[in-house]
Amino acid sequence: MSKKKVNNLFKYSVYLVILLVIIGLAYSVYVFKKSSSGENSESFIVCKDENNCIIALHIHSEVSIDVCSKQLDLPLEAGNKRGTHTHKERNILHFEEKLAYNNKTQKIIDTEPLKLKNFFNHESVNMGFSNTCINDKCNNDLCDNTPSRVRMFVNDIENFQFHDYVWNDGDKIKITFGGE
């Protein structure tokens, strides 16, 4: 093989290695972004028969709480580990459990474990939350000398279910207490 062909082969091999490294880095960034955004959530359905199914969920939701223009953080490693809870990621709700599932309607039969109140009322969280209060602030309490109230938004749309809201994978929940 001539020296020129060897040099060309070496040059193209280097280009190929560089291209593979770039593709590998891009894939790594993609996987990291996907896992930190909650898109890595999993669920699958298992049925013993047509009327006896469960859904195994592994879902996440972001929660932000703003009280009188101050951010409140959810406690880490709090909540019922067999229900809604947090891990080490700041202000991310997790749920990893099996629930009864209606395969005909494709709905969870008992959504009670996914209601926000089950997380906020848990002894390790102990942060009151309802349509009238968040933590120690209740409607008509003052923020900057202004009577204020609790509001909740899910995916940027105001939601009036508050503590009874059944959260879904990928929800961005914002709870505020302040003047309008």
C-alpha positions in Angstrom: 0.0 0.0 0.0 1.4 3.4 -0.9 2.3 6.0 1.7 -0.4 8.3 0.4 -3.1 5.7 0.8 -1.9 4.9 4.3 -2.1 8.7 5.2 -5.6 9.0 3.7 -6.7 5.9 5.6 -5.3 7.3 8.8 -6.9 10.7 8.2 -10.3 9.2 7.6 -10.0 6.9 10.6 -9.3 10.0 12.8 -12.4 11.7 11.2 -14.5 8.7 12.0 -13.3 8.5 15.6 -14.0 12.3 16.0 -17.5 11.8 14.5 -18.2 8.8 16.8 -17.1 10.8 19.9 -19.4 13.7 18.9 -22.3 11.3 18.3 -21.6 9.7 21.7 -21.5 13.1 23.5 -24.7 14.2 21.8 -26.4 11.0 22.8 -25.2 11.4 26.4 -26.6 14.9 26.6 -29.9 13.7 25.2 -30.2 10.9 27.7 -29.2 13.3 30.6 -31.8 15.9 29.5 -34.4 13.3 29.1 -33.8 11.8 32.5 -33.8 15.1 34.4 -37.0 16.3 32.7 -39.1 13.4 33.9 -39.4 11.9 30.4 -37.8 8.8 31.6 -41.0 7.9 33.5 -42.3 4.4 33.0 -45.6 2.7 33.3 -46.8 -0.7 32.2 -50.0 -2.6 32.6 -50.3 -6.2 33.7 -53.6 -8.1 33.5 -54.4 -11.5 35.0 -57.6 -11.4 33.0 -59.7 -8.8 31.2 -61.2 -7.3 34.5 -58.2 -7.7 36.8 -55.4 -5.3 35.8 -52.8 -3.2 37.5 -50.7 -0.3 36.2 -47.1 0.0 37.5 -46.2 3.7 37.5 -43.0 5.5 37.8 -43.9 9.2 37.2 -42.6 12.6 38.1 -43.9 16.2 38.4 -42.3 19.5 39.0 -43.7 21.7 41.9 -42.9 25.3 42.6 -44.3 27.1 45.6 -44.1 30.9 45.9 -45.3 32.5 49.1 -45.2 36.3 49.3 -42.6 36.3 46.5 -40.4 33.8 48.3 -39.7 30.3 47.0 -40.6 27.5 49.3 -38.7 24.2 48.7 -40.2 20.8 49.2 -38.3 18.7 51.8 -36.0 16.1 50.4 -36.6 12.4 50.8 -40.1 13.1 52.2 -43.5 11.6 51.8 -44.8 8.1 51.6 -42.3 6.0 49.8 -45.2 3.8 48.6 -47.0 6.9 47.4 -46.1 10.4 46.3 -42.7 11.4 47.7 -39.5 13.3 46.9 -35.9 12.2 46.5 -32.8 14.2 46.2 -34.0 16.3 43.2 -35.3 19.6 44.5 -39.1 20.1 44.1 -39.8 17.0 42.0 -42.6 14.7 43.0 -42.1 11.0 42.4 -44.6 8.1 42.4 -43.4 4.5 42.0 -46.2 2.0 42.8 -48.9 -0.3 41.3 -52.5 0.8 41.1 -55.7 -1.0 40.1 -56.4 -0.2 36.4 -59.5 -0.5 34.2 -58.2 -1.8 30.9 -61.5 -1.1 29.1 -61.6 2.6 30.0 -57.8 2.9 30.3 -58.1 4.7 33.6 -56.7 4.2 37.1 -59.5 2.9 39.3 -58.5 4.6 42.5 -56.6 7.8 42.0 -56.6 8.8 45.7 -52.8 7.9 46.1 -52.0 10.5 43.4 -53.9 13.4 45.0 -51.6 16.2 46.2 -53.0 16.2 49.7 -51.5 12.8 50.3 -48.0 14.3 49.9 -48.6 17.6 51.6 -50.3 16.0 54.6 -47.7 13.3 55.2 -45.9 13.7 58.5 -42.5 14.1 56.9 -43.8 17.0 54.8 -46.2 18.6 57.1 -47.0 21.5 54.8 -50.7 22.3 54.9 -52.2 22.8 51.5 -55.8 23.5 50.5 -57.8 26.0 48.4 -57.5 28.4 51.4 -54.0 27.8 52.8 -50.4 26.9 51.9 -48.0 26.2 54.7 -48.8 28.9 57.4 -50.5 31.4 55.0 -54.2 31.5 54.5 -56.5 33.5 52.3 -56.7 37.2 53.3 -53.4 37.1 55.2 -51.1 39.9 54.1 -48.1 39.8 51.7 -46.5 43.2 51.5 -49.5 44.8 53.3 -51.8 43.3 50.6 -54.6 40.8 51.3 -53.5 37.6 49.4 -54.8 34.2 48.4 -53.8 30.8 47.3 -53.7 30.0 43.6 -52.6 26.9 41.8 -51.6 26.4 38.1 -51.0 23.2 36.3 -49.0 23.5 33.1 -49.7 27.3 33.2 -53.5 26.9 33.4 -55.2 27.9 36.7 -56.5 24.8 38.5 -59.1 24.9 41.3 -58.8 21.3 42.6 -55.9 22.2 44.9 -55.2 19.4 47.4 -57.6 17.1 45.5 -55.7 17.4 42.2 -54.6 14.1 40.8 -51.2 14.8 39.4 -49.9 13.4 36.1 -46.5 12.5 34.8 -44.7 15.6 33.5 -47.1 18.2 35.2 -45.6 21.5 36.1 -47.5 22.5 39.2 -47.1 26.1 40.5 -48.7 27.1 43.9 -48.7 30.7 44.8 -49.8 32.9 47.7 -49.8 36.6 47.0 -51.9 39.5 45.9 -53.2 39.6 42.4 
